[in-house]
Amino acid sequence: MKKIKYFYNTHTLRYEKFVTPFRVRLLRLFGFLSALAVSSIIIIYLYNRFFPKPGDLESRRQYAVLKENYDLLQGKIKTMEKDLGALEKRDNEVYRSIFEANPLPDSARAKLIEKQKEFDKISSIDEDILGKDIAAQLNNLNARIAYQLKSYNEIEKLIKNQDVKMASMPAIQPVSNKQLNRVASGFGLRIDPVYGTPKMHKGLDFSAPQGTPIYATGDGVIKLAGATEGGYGNHVIINHGYGYETLYGHMVRVKARTGQKVKRGEVIGWVGSTGKSTGPHCHYEVHINGQAVDPVYFFYNDLNAEEYDRLLKIAATGSARSFD
């Protein structure tokens, strides 16, 4: 049974029935509904926070496992990058320098040598950002490792060819010089015997009687044999490979022929005074990658330490005037 409320009206001096205005009842209803909605949201949040659904629990567990695996992989990738960086540094600074090979530029190492479709295949396994990130890093590492293996294969070939290289390098004097008295003019600025002016002398002059044999100072292939312009007269150029070439000038007669393979110590011609020359001698040059270097540093195969030291002093204090 509905309970009826009354109030005392001071104006009419009588008790009257209490009637709640519609506006007040509407406001009360709205307040109740608002409180109910806020309470429901809070309850739902607290429930989901402290009593998650089984699916949410599984998702959180998978995310935690994924993050743990990702952190583990990142650690391994950093370790691999560090180790690979050390190998690349050793490759450039040790292995390649031993065999006088040019170091590999970083740009070549960083270049992805794998086809792009291989990367697309890996990254399409999982569209997740973490998966793509790991795939990209692993693809880059695989490319660097493949390039490094290629470099080591090249070094292995250099090792196998080292005996061939040592035989090819110029390592003896071009004429017999047991008494060490035939070096007449050394490498460097010398007075030109014809013009009387200082001029760069790019080789050594070995004075010897005409007809003295001239020997190949290392294995190689005859690049040029005969007379050409330039003042060398009858001369021979040998390509020894590995960037080395030698020149033998002013021969009275050339024995070797262009394209012929020669061995160290093989006679390639005889001393003369052809071309721009003031007397019988052998003008001898050594070039490395096209640059003339002092030949005196390449006589280590037919001299002992004492003889080599003597020859260095002779070459340094020789005549200030060259024979050519």
ROMI-34732 format. One record per residue (C-alpha): residue number from 1; residue in one letter; x, y, z. Coordinates in Angstrom, 1 decimal, padded with zeros to 4 digits. Layout:
% residues N
<k: NUM | r: A | px: X | py: Y | pz: Z>
...
//
This chain:
% residues 324
<k: 1 | r: M | px: 000.0 | py: 000.0 | pz: 000.0>
<k: 2 | r: K | px: 001.4 | py: 003.3 | pz: -001.1>
<k: 3 | r: K | px: 002.4 | py: 005.6 | pz: 001.8>
<k: 4 | r: I | px: 000.9 | py: 009.1 | pz: 001.7>
<k: 5 | r: K | px: 002.9 | py: 012.0 | pz: 003.1>
<k: 6 | r: Y | px: 001.3 | py: 015.2 | pz: 004.5>
<k: 7 | r: F | px: 002.7 | py: 018.6 | pz: 005.5>
<k: 8 | r: Y | px: 001.3 | py: 021.5 | pz: 007.6>
<k: 9 | r: N | px: 000.5 | py: 024.6 | pz: 005.4>
<k: 10 | r: T | px: 001.1 | py: 027.7 | pz: 007.5>
<k: 11 | r: H | px: -000.9 | py: 029.8 | pz: 005.1>
<k: 12 | r: T | px: -004.1 | py: 027.7 | pz: 005.3>
<k: 13 | r: L | px: -003.4 | py: 026.5 | pz: 008.8>
<k: 14 | r: R | px: -004.2 | py: 022.9 | pz: 007.8>
<k: 15 | r: Y | px: -002.5 | py: 019.6 | pz: 006.9>
<k: 16 | r: E | px: -002.3 | py: 019.0 | pz: 003.1>
<k: 17 | r: K | px: -001.1 | py: 016.1 | pz: 001.0>
<k: 18 | r: F | px: 002.5 | py: 016.4 | pz: -000.1>
<k: 19 | r: V | px: 002.8 | py: 016.1 | pz: -003.9>
<k: 20 | r: T | px: 006.4 | py: 016.0 | pz: -005.5>
<k: 21 | r: P | px: 006.6 | py: 018.2 | pz: -008.6>
<k: 22 | r: F | px: 007.2 | py: 016.4 | pz: -012.0>
<k: 23 | r: R | px: 010.4 | py: 018.4 | pz: -012.6>
<k: 24 | r: V | px: 011.9 | py: 017.3 | pz: -009.3>
<k: 25 | r: R | px: 011.0 | py: 013.7 | pz: -010.0>
<k: 26 | r: L | px: 012.6 | py: 013.9 | pz: -013.5>
<k: 27 | r: L | px: 015.8 | py: 015.3 | pz: -012.0>
<k: 28 | r: R | px: 015.9 | py: 012.6 | pz: -009.4>
<k: 29 | r: L | px: 015.4 | py: 010.0 | pz: -012.1>
<k: 30 | r: F | px: 018.2 | py: 011.5 | pz: -014.2>
<k: 31 | r: G | px: 020.5 | py: 011.6 | pz: -011.2>
<k: 32 | r: F | px: 019.7 | py: 008.0 | pz: -010.3>
<k: 33 | r: L | px: 020.4 | py: 006.8 | pz: -013.9>
<k: 34 | r: S | px: 023.7 | py: 008.8 | pz: -014.0>
<k: 35 | r: A | px: 024.9 | py: 007.3 | pz: -010.7>
<k: 36 | r: L | px: 023.9 | py: 003.9 | pz: -012.0>
<k: 37 | r: A | px: 025.8 | py: 004.4 | pz: -015.3>
<k: 38 | r: V | px: 029.0 | py: 005.6 | pz: -013.5>
<k: 39 | r: S | px: 028.8 | py: 002.8 | pz: -010.9>
<k: 40 | r: S | px: 028.4 | py: 000.3 | pz: -013.7>
<k: 41 | r: I | px: 031.4 | py: 001.6 | pz: -015.6>
<k: 42 | r: I | px: 033.5 | py: 001.5 | pz: -012.4>
<k: 43 | r: I | px: 032.3 | py: -002.0 | pz: -011.6>
<k: 44 | r: I | px: 033.0 | py: -003.2 | pz: -015.1>
<k: 45 | r: Y | px: 036.5 | py: -001.7 | pz: -015.1>
<k: 46 | r: L | px: 037.4 | py: -003.1 | pz: -011.7>
<k: 47 | r: Y | px: 036.0 | py: -006.5 | pz: -012.8>
<k: 48 | r: N | px: 038.1 | py: -006.5 | pz: -016.0>
<k: 49 | r: R | px: 041.1 | py: -005.2 | pz: -014.2>
<k: 50 | r: F | px: 041.1 | py: -007.8 | pz: -011.4>
<k: 51 | r: F | px: 039.0 | py: -010.6 | pz: -013.0>
<k: 52 | r: P | px: 040.1 | py: -010.6 | pz: -016.8>
<k: 53 | r: K | px: 038.5 | py: -012.9 | pz: -019.2>
<k: 54 | r: P | px: 040.3 | py: -016.1 | pz: -020.2>
<k: 55 | r: G | px: 040.9 | py: -014.7 | pz: -023.7>
<k: 56 | r: D | px: 042.5 | py: -011.6 | pz: -022.2>
<k: 57 | r: L | px: 044.7 | py: -013.6 | pz: -020.0>
<k: 58 | r: E | px: 045.9 | py: -015.7 | pz: -022.9>
<k: 59 | r: S | px: 046.6 | py: -012.5 | pz: -025.0>
<k: 60 | r: R | px: 048.6 | py: -011.0 | pz: -022.1>
<k: 61 | r: R | px: 050.5 | py: -014.2 | pz: -021.7>
<k: 62 | r: Q | px: 051.3 | py: -014.4 | pz: -025.4>
<k: 63 | r: Y | px: 052.4 | py: -010.7 | pz: -025.5>
<k: 64 | r: A | px: 054.7 | py: -011.3 | pz: -022.5>
<k: 65 | r: V | px: 056.2 | py: -014.3 | pz: -024.2>
<k: 66 | r: L | px: 056.6 | py: -012.4 | pz: -027.5>
<k: 67 | r: K | px: 058.2 | py: -009.5 | pz: -025.8>
<k: 68 | r: E | px: 060.6 | py: -011.8 | pz: -023.9>
<k: 69 | r: N | px: 061.5 | py: -013.6 | pz: -027.1>
<k: 70 | r: Y | px: 061.9 | py: -010.3 | pz: -028.9>
<k: 71 | r: D | px: 064.3 | py: -009.0 | pz: -026.2>
<k: 72 | r: L | px: 066.2 | py: -012.3 | pz: -026.4>
<k: 73 | r: L | px: 066.5 | py: -012.1 | pz: -030.2>
<k: 74 | r: Q | px: 067.6 | py: -008.4 | pz: -030.0>
<k: 75 | r: G | px: 070.4 | py: -009.4 | pz: -027.6>
<k: 76 | r: K | px: 071.5 | py: -012.2 | pz: -029.9>
<k: 77 | r: I | px: 071.4 | py: -009.9 | pz: -032.9>
<k: 78 | r: K | px: 073.6 | py: -007.3 | pz: -031.1>
<k: 79 | r: T | px: 076.1 | py: -010.0 | pz: -030.2>
<k: 80 | r: M | px: 076.1 | py: -011.2 | pz: -033.8>
<k: 81 | r: E | px: 076.6 | py: -007.7 | pz: -035.1>
<k: 82 | r: K | px: 079.5 | py: -007.2 | pz: -032.6>
<k: 83 | r: D | px: 081.2 | py: -010.4 | pz: -033.6>
<k: 84 | r: L | px: 080.6 | py: -009.8 | pz: -037.3>
<k: 85 | r: G | px: 082.0 | py: -006.3 | pz: -037.0>
<k: 86 | r: A | px: 085.2 | py: -007.7 | pz: -035.4>
<k: 87 | r: L | px: 085.6 | py: -010.2 | pz: -038.2>
<k: 88 | r: E | px: 085.1 | py: -007.5 | pz: -040.8>
<k: 89 | r: K | px: 087.7 | py: -005.3 | pz: -039.1>
<k: 90 | r: R | px: 090.2 | py: -008.2 | pz: -038.9>
<k: 91 | r: D | px: 089.5 | py: -009.0 | pz: -042.5>
<k: 92 | r: N | px: 090.4 | py: -005.5 | pz: -043.6>
<k: 93 | r: E | px: 093.3 | py: -004.7 | pz: -041.2>
<k: 94 | r: V | px: 095.0 | py: -008.1 | pz: -040.9>
<k: 95 | r: Y | px: 094.1 | py: -010.7 | pz: -043.6>
<k: 96 | r: R | px: 093.9 | py: -008.4 | pz: -046.6>
<k: 97 | r: S | px: 096.9 | py: -006.3 | pz: -045.6>
<k: 98 | r: I | px: 099.0 | py: -009.4 | pz: -045.4>
<k: 99 | r: F | px: 098.4 | py: -010.2 | pz: -049.0>
<k: 100 | r: E | px: 098.4 | py: -006.5 | pz: -050.1>
<k: 101 | r: A | px: 094.7 | py: -006.7 | pz: -051.1>
<k: 102 | r: N | px: 092.5 | py: -003.7 | pz: -051.1>
<k: 103 | r: P | px: 090.1 | py: -003.6 | pz: -048.1>
<k: 104 | r: L | px: 086.4 | py: -003.9 | pz: -048.7>
<k: 105 | r: P | px: 084.5 | py: -000.6 | pz: -048.3>
<k: 106 | r: D | px: 081.7 | py: -000.5 | pz: -045.7>
<k: 107 | r: S | px: 079.2 | py: 000.4 | pz: -048.5>
<k: 108 | r: A | px: 079.9 | py: -002.9 | pz: -050.2>
<k: 109 | r: R | px: 079.5 | py: -004.9 | pz: -047.0>
<k: 110 | r: A | px: 076.2 | py: -003.1 | pz: -046.1>
<k: 111 | r: K | px: 074.8 | py: -003.7 | pz: -049.6>
<k: 112 | r: L | px: 072.1 | py: -006.3 | pz: -049.5>
<k: 113 | r: I | px: 073.2 | py: -009.0 | pz: -051.9>
<k: 114 | r: E | px: 070.1 | py: -011.1 | pz: -051.3>
<k: 115 | r: K | px: 067.1 | py: -010.6 | pz: -053.6>
<k: 116 | r: Q | px: 064.3 | py: -008.4 | pz: -052.4>
<k: 117 | r: K | px: 061.8 | py: -011.2 | pz: -052.8>
<k: 118 | r: E | px: 063.7 | py: -013.2 | pz: -050.1>
<k: 119 | r: F | px: 063.1 | py: -010.3 | pz: -047.6>
<k: 120 | r: D | px: 059.5 | py: -010.1 | pz: -048.7>
<k: 121 | r: K | px: 059.1 | py: -013.9 | pz: -048.0>
<k: 122 | r: I | px: 060.5 | py: -013.5 | pz: -044.5>
<k: 123 | r: S | px: 058.6 | py: -010.4 | pz: -043.6>
<k: 124 | r: S | px: 055.3 | py: -011.8 | pz: -044.9>
<k: 125 | r: I | px: 055.4 | py: -014.5 | pz: -042.2>
<k: 126 | r: D | px: 054.0 | py: -012.1 | pz: -039.6>
<k: 127 | r: E | px: 052.6 | py: -008.7 | pz: -040.3>
<k: 128 | r: D | px: 053.4 | py: -007.7 | pz: -036.7>
<k: 129 | r: I | px: 055.8 | py: -004.7 | pz: -036.5>
<k: 130 | r: L | px: 058.2 | py: -006.7 | pz: -034.2>
<k: 131 | r: G | px: 058.3 | py: -009.6 | pz: -036.6>
<k: 132 | r: K | px: 059.1 | py: -007.3 | pz: -039.5>
<k: 133 | r: D | px: 061.8 | py: -005.5 | pz: -037.5>
<k: 134 | r: I | px: 063.5 | py: -008.8 | pz: -036.6>
<k: 135 | r: A | px: 063.1 | py: -010.1 | pz: -040.2>
<k: 136 | r: A | px: 064.8 | py: -006.9 | pz: -041.6>
<k: 137 | r: Q | px: 067.7 | py: -007.2 | pz: -039.1>
<k: 138 | r: L | px: 068.3 | py: -010.9 | pz: -039.8>
<k: 139 | r: N | px: 068.2 | py: -010.3 | pz: -043.5>
<k: 140 | r: N | px: 070.8 | py: -007.6 | pz: -043.2>
<k: 141 | r: L | px: 073.0 | py: -009.9 | pz: -041.1>
<k: 142 | r: N | px: 072.6 | py: -012.7 | pz: -043.5>
<k: 143 | r: A | px: 073.7 | py: -010.4 | pz: -046.4>
<k: 144 | r: R | px: 076.8 | py: -009.3 | pz: -044.4>
<k: 145 | r: I | px: 077.7 | py: -012.8 | pz: -043.5>
<k: 146 | r: A | px: 077.4 | py: -014.0 | pz: -047.1>
<k: 147 | r: Y | px: 079.6 | py: -011.1 | pz: -048.2>
<k: 148 | r: Q | px: 082.1 | py: -011.9 | pz: -045.5>
<k: 149 | r: L | px: 082.2 | py: -015.5 | pz: -046.6>
<k: 150 | r: K | px: 082.9 | py: -014.4 | pz: -050.2>
<k: 151 | r: S | px: 085.7 | py: -012.2 | pz: -048.9>
<k: 152 | r: Y | px: 087.2 | py: -015.2 | pz: -047.0>
<k: 153 | r: N | px: 087.0 | py: -017.3 | pz: -050.1>
<k: 154 | r: E | px: 089.0 | py: -014.6 | pz: -051.9>
<k: 155 | r: I | px: 091.6 | py: -014.6 | pz: -049.1>
<k: 156 | r: E | px: 091.8 | py: -018.4 | pz: -049.3>
<k: 157 | r: K | px: 092.7 | py: -018.1 | pz: -053.0>
<k: 158 | r: L | px: 095.3 | py: -015.5 | pz: -052.1>
<k: 159 | r: I | px: 096.8 | py: -017.9 | pz: -049.7>
<k: 160 | r: K | px: 096.9 | py: -020.7 | pz: -052.3>
<k: 161 | r: N | px: 098.5 | py: -018.3 | pz: -054.8>
<k: 162 | r: Q | px: 101.0 | py: -016.9 | pz: -052.4>
<k: 163 | r: D | px: 103.8 | py: -019.1 | pz: -053.7>
<k: 164 | r: V | px: 103.0 | py: -018.0 | pz: -057.3>
<k: 165 | r: K | px: 103.0 | py: -014.4 | pz: -056.1>
<k: 166 | r: M | px: 106.4 | py: -014.7 | pz: -054.3>
<k: 167 | r: A | px: 107.9 | py: -016.2 | pz: -057.5>
<k: 168 | r: S | px: 106.4 | py: -013.4 | pz: -059.6>
<k: 169 | r: M | px: 107.6 | py: -010.5 | pz: -057.5>
<k: 170 | r: P | px: 110.9 | py: -008.9 | pz: -058.7>
<k: 171 | r: A | px: 113.5 | py: -010.1 | pz: -056.2>
<k: 172 | r: I | px: 116.9 | py: -010.2 | pz: -057.8>
<k: 173 | r: Q | px: 119.3 | py: -007.8 | pz: -059.7>
<k: 174 | r: P | px: 118.8 | py: -007.7 | pz: -063.5>
<k: 175 | r: V | px: 122.5 | py: -008.2 | pz: -064.1>
<k: 176 | r: S | px: 125.1 | py: -010.3 | pz: -062.3>
<k: 177 | r: N | px: 126.6 | py: -008.0 | pz: -059.6>
<k: 178 | r: K | px: 128.3 | py: -010.2 | pz: -057.1>
<k: 179 | r: Q | px: 131.0 | py: -007.6 | pz: -056.3>
<k: 180 | r: L | px: 128.2 | py: -004.9 | pz: -055.9>
<k: 181 | r: N | px: 130.1 | py: -002.5 | pz: -058.1>
<k: 182 | r: R | px: 127.8 | py: -002.1 | pz: -061.0>
<k: 183 | r: V | px: 125.1 | py: 000.3 | pz: -059.6>
<k: 184 | r: A | px: 126.2 | py: 003.5 | pz: -061.2>
<k: 185 | r: S | px: 123.2 | py: 005.8 | pz: -060.6>
<k: 186 | r: G | px: 120.3 | py: 005.5 | pz: -058.1>
<k: 187 | r: F | px: 116.6 | py: 006.3 | pz: -057.9>
<k: 188 | r: G | px: 115.6 | py: 009.9 | pz: -057.5>
<k: 189 | r: L | px: 116.6 | py: 013.3 | pz: -058.8>
<k: 190 | r: R | px: 119.7 | py: 013.0 | pz: -061.0>
<k: 191 | r: I | px: 121.5 | py: 015.3 | pz: -063.6>
<k: 192 | r: D | px: 120.4 | py: 014.4 | pz: -067.1>
<k: 193 | r: P | px: 123.6 | py: 013.4 | pz: -069.0>
<k: 194 | r: V | px: 122.3 | py: 015.0 | pz: -072.3>
<k: 195 | r: Y | px: 120.6 | py: 018.2 | pz: -071.1>
<k: 196 | r: G | px: 122.5 | py: 018.7 | pz: -067.9>
<k: 197 | r: T | px: 119.4 | py: 019.5 | pz: -065.9>
<k: 198 | r: P | px: 117.9 | py: 017.8 | pz: -062.8>
<k: 199 | r: K | px: 115.4 | py: 015.1 | pz: -063.7>
<k: 200 | r: M | px: 113.6 | py: 012.4 | pz: -061.9>
<k: 201 | r: H | px: 115.5 | py: 009.1 | pz: -062.5>
<k: 202 | r: K | px: 112.9 | py: 006.4 | pz: -062.1>
<k: 203 | r: G | px: 115.2 | py: 003.4 | pz: -061.8>
<k: 204 | r: L | px: 118.7 | py: 002.2 | pz: -061.3>
<k: 205 | r: D | px: 121.5 | py: 002.2 | pz: -063.8>
<k: 206 | r: F | px: 123.7 | py: -000.9 | pz: -063.8>
<k: 207 | r: S | px: 127.0 | py: -000.3 | pz: -065.7>
<k: 208 | r: A | px: 128.3 | py: -003.5 | pz: -067.5>
<k: 209 | r: P | px: 130.2 | py: -004.4 | pz: -070.7>
<k: 210 | r: Q | px: 128.1 | py: -004.6 | pz: -073.8>
<k: 211 | r: G | px: 126.7 | py: -008.1 | pz: -074.3>
<k: 212 | r: T | px: 126.3 | py: -008.8 | pz: -070.5>
<k: 213 | r: P | px: 123.2 | py: -011.0 | pz: -070.0>
<k: 214 | r: I | px: 120.1 | py: -009.3 | pz: -068.5>
<k: 215 | r: Y | px: 117.8 | py: -011.5 | pz: -066.4>
<k: 216 | r: A | px: 114.1 | py: -011.4 | pz: -065.6>
<k: 217 | r: T | px: 113.9 | py: -010.5 | pz: -062.0>
<k: 218 | r: G | px: 110.6 | py: -012.4 | pz: -061.4>
<k: 219 | r: D | px: 108.2 | py: -014.7 | pz: -063.2>
<k: 220 | r: G | px: 105.8 | py: -013.0 | pz: -065.6>
<k: 221 | r: V | px: 104.7 | py: -012.4 | pz: -069.2>
<k: 222 | r: I | px: 106.5 | py: -010.1 | pz: -071.6>
<k: 223 | r: K | px: 104.3 | py: -007.1 | pz: -072.2>
<k: 224 | r: L | px: 106.7 | py: -005.3 | pz: -074.6>
<k: 225 | r: A | px: 109.9 | py: -006.3 | pz: -076.3>
<k: 226 | r: G | px: 111.7 | py: -004.0 | pz: -078.8>
<k: 227 | r: A | px: 112.3 | py: -000.3 | pz: -079.4>
<k: 228 | r: T | px: 109.6 | py: 002.4 | pz: -079.0>
<k: 229 | r: E | px: 109.7 | py: 006.1 | pz: -078.5>
<k: 230 | r: G | px: 110.7 | py: 007.3 | pz: -075.0>
<k: 231 | r: G | px: 114.5 | py: 007.0 | pz: -075.0>
<k: 232 | r: Y | px: 114.8 | py: 003.4 | pz: -073.6>
<k: 233 | r: G | px: 116.1 | py: 002.1 | pz: -077.0>
<k: 234 | r: N | px: 115.7 | py: -001.7 | pz: -077.2>
<k: 235 | r: H | px: 113.9 | py: -002.6 | pz: -074.0>
<k: 236 | r: V | px: 111.6 | py: -005.1 | pz: -072.3>
<k: 237 | r: I | px: 108.7 | py: -004.7 | pz: -070.0>
<k: 238 | r: I | px: 107.5 | py: -007.7 | pz: -068.0>
<k: 239 | r: N | px: 104.1 | py: -007.9 | pz: -066.4>
<k: 240 | r: H | px: 104.5 | py: -010.0 | pz: -063.2>
<k: 241 | r: G | px: 100.9 | py: -009.7 | pz: -062.1>
<k: 242 | r: Y | px: 099.7 | py: -008.5 | pz: -058.7>
<k: 243 | r: G | px: 100.3 | py: -004.9 | pz: -059.9>
<k: 244 | r: Y | px: 104.0 | py: -005.4 | pz: -060.5>
<k: 245 | r: E | px: 105.9 | py: -004.5 | pz: -063.7>
<k: 246 | r: T | px: 109.6 | py: -004.2 | pz: -064.5>
<k: 247 | r: L | px: 111.4 | py: -002.4 | pz: -067.3>
<k: 248 | r: Y | px: 114.9 | py: -003.2 | pz: -068.7>
<k: 249 | r: G | px: 116.3 | py: -000.5 | pz: -071.0>
<k: 250 | r: H | px: 119.0 | py: 000.2 | pz: -073.6>
<k: 251 | r: M | px: 119.7 | py: -003.5 | pz: -074.7>
<k: 252 | r: V | px: 122.0 | py: -004.1 | pz: -077.6>
<k: 253 | r: R | px: 119.7 | py: -007.1 | pz: -078.5>
<k: 254 | r: V | px: 116.4 | py: -008.4 | pz: -077.2>
<k: 255 | r: K | px: 115.9 | py: -012.1 | pz: -076.7>
<k: 256 | r: A | px: 112.4 | py: -012.2 | pz: -075.2>
<k: 257 | r: R | px: 109.3 | py: -011.9 | pz: -077.4>
<k: 258 | r: T | px: 106.0 | py: -010.1 | pz: -076.6>
<k: 259 | r: G | px: 103.5 | py: -012.6 | pz: -074.9>
<k: 260 | r: Q | px: 106.3 | py: -015.0 | pz: -073.9>
<k: 261 | r: K | px: 106.2 | py: -016.4 | pz: -070.4>
<k: 262 | r: V | px: 109.5 | py: -016.1 | pz: -068.5>
<k: 263 | r: K | px: 110.9 | py: -017.3 | pz: -065.2>
<k: 264 | r: R | px: 113.0 | py: -015.5 | pz: -062.7>
<k: 265 | r: G | px: 116.7 | py: -015.6 | pz: -063.8>
<k: 266 | r: E | px: 115.9 | py: -016.3 | pz: -067.4>
<k: 267 | r: V | px: 117.9 | py: -014.2 | pz: -070.0>
<k: 268 | r: I | px: 115.7 | py: -011.7 | pz: -071.8>
<k: 269 | r: G | px: 118.4 | py: -009.7 | pz: -073.6>
<k: 270 | r: W | px: 121.9 | py: -008.2 | pz: -073.4>
<k: 271 | r: V | px: 123.4 | py: -005.0 | pz: -072.1>
<k: 272 | r: G | px: 123.8 | py: -002.2 | pz: -074.7>
<k: 273 | r: S | px: 123.6 | py: 001.5 | pz: -075.2>
<k: 274 | r: T | px: 120.7 | py: 002.0 | pz: -077.5>
<k: 275 | r: G | px: 118.3 | py: 004.9 | pz: -077.2>
<k: 276 | r: K | px: 119.1 | py: 007.9 | pz: -075.0>
<k: 277 | r: S | px: 122.2 | py: 006.5 | pz: -073.4>
<k: 278 | r: T | px: 125.8 | py: 007.7 | pz: -072.7>
<k: 279 | r: G | px: 127.3 | py: 004.3 | pz: -072.3>
<k: 280 | r: P | px: 126.6 | py: 000.5 | pz: -072.0>
<k: 281 | r: H | px: 124.3 | py: -000.1 | pz: -069.1>
<k: 282 | r: C | px: 121.0 | py: -001.6 | pz: -068.0>
<k: 283 | r: H | px: 118.4 | py: 000.9 | pz: -066.9>
<k: 284 | r: Y | px: 116.1 | py: -001.0 | pz: -064.5>
<k: 285 | r: E | px: 112.7 | py: 000.1 | pz: -063.2>
<k: 286 | r: V | px: 110.1 | py: -001.4 | pz: -060.9>
<k: 287 | r: H | px: 106.4 | py: -000.3 | pz: -061.0>
<k: 288 | r: I | px: 103.7 | py: -001.1 | pz: -058.6>
<k: 289 | r: N | px: 100.2 | py: -000.3 | pz: -059.8>
<k: 290 | r: G | px: 101.7 | py: 002.1 | pz: -062.4>
<k: 291 | r: Q | px: 103.9 | py: 004.0 | pz: -059.9>
<k: 292 | r: A | px: 107.7 | py: 003.8 | pz: -060.2>
<k: 293 | r: V | px: 109.4 | py: 002.7 | pz: -056.9>
<k: 294 | r: D | px: 113.0 | py: 002.4 | pz: -055.9>
<k: 295 | r: P | px: 114.2 | py: -001.0 | pz: -057.3>
<k: 296 | r: V | px: 116.9 | py: -001.3 | pz: -054.6>
<k: 297 | r: Y | px: 114.2 | py: -002.6 | pz: -052.2>
<k: 298 | r: F | px: 113.6 | py: -005.7 | pz: -054.4>
<k: 299 | r: F | px: 117.0 | py: -007.4 | pz: -054.3>
<k: 300 | r: Y | px: 116.4 | py: -009.5 | pz: -051.2>
<k: 301 | r: N | px: 116.6 | py: -012.9 | pz: -053.0>
<k: 302 | r: D | px: 120.2 | py: -012.8 | pz: -054.2>
<k: 303 | r: L | px: 121.8 | py: -010.8 | pz: -051.4>
<k: 304 | r: N | px: 122.5 | py: -011.5 | pz: -047.7>
<k: 305 | r: A | px: 121.8 | py: -008.9 | pz: -045.1>
<k: 306 | r: E | px: 125.3 | py: -007.4 | pz: -045.2>
<k: 307 | r: E | px: 125.4 | py: -007.3 | pz: -049.0>
<k: 308 | r: Y | px: 121.9 | py: -005.7 | pz: -049.1>
<k: 309 | r: D | px: 123.0 | py: -003.0 | pz: -046.6>
<k: 310 | r: R | px: 126.1 | py: -002.2 | pz: -048.7>
<k: 311 | r: L | px: 124.0 | py: -002.0 | pz: -051.9>
<k: 312 | r: L | px: 121.6 | py: 000.4 | pz: -050.2>
<k: 313 | r: K | px: 124.5 | py: 002.7 | pz: -049.3>
<k: 314 | r: I | px: 126.0 | py: 002.4 | pz: -052.8>
<k: 315 | r: A | px: 122.6 | py: 003.3 | pz: -054.4>
<k: 316 | r: A | px: 122.2 | py: 006.3 | pz: -052.1>
<k: 317 | r: T | px: 125.6 | py: 007.7 | pz: -052.7>
<k: 318 | r: G | px: 126.0 | py: 006.8 | pz: -056.4>
<k: 319 | r: S | px: 126.8 | py: 009.3 | pz: -059.1>
<k: 320 | r: A | px: 124.6 | py: 012.4 | pz: -059.3>
<k: 321 | r: R | px: 124.6 | py: 012.0 | pz: -063.1>
<k: 322 | r: S | px: 122.6 | py: 009.2 | pz: -064.6>
<k: 323 | r: F | px: 123.5 | py: 007.2 | pz: -067.8>
<k: 324 | r: D | px: 120.3 | py: 008.2 | pz: -069.5>
//
